[in-house]
């Protein structure tokens, strides 16, 4: 039998600086994939991650 769907979901984090920064190393938007617990963090997740296009640590927000 199949298990019930848990409270953990897969989310995508995208760089907030890539859309407005024109002095990037190369074209593109940095994206990370992670999981979060829907019950503990119902709001959108924000983390500082390394952006390979901006070449430094920037704020990454959860996308829809």
Steps between C-alpha positions, in 0.01 A plus 500: 500500500610854433601730782306815573642824375710650779540856612837542323488661156764575235560871441717704263713797610589768243751784526341840558803693373529337154192670355632852567879453486648577156865455606477120524766250397259328261131489406256301710331477839634294788248241629524248783265214592430403861221372724310666781243397756168658410372498860806660664569767233178601323656826372737524205856395572795740458864391521838645413661275237789531256394628159728369226391776261545796738810333650415574866249406772154649440150461638305215338122496542250222451327510163141412432 
